[in-house]
Amino acid sequence: MNADKIDTSKVYTLFEEIKELVKQRNNK
C-alpha cells in the first residue's frame, strides 16, 4: 500500500471538483 499515492489522488480529485465549482460560479 502506498499512502502517498492515495493521498495525492484524493487531493487531485478535490482540486478538480473545486475547479468545477469555481467555473460554475463564474458562469452565473
ABEGO torsion letter per residue (X at the ends): XBAAAAAAAAAAAAAAAAAAAAAAAAAX
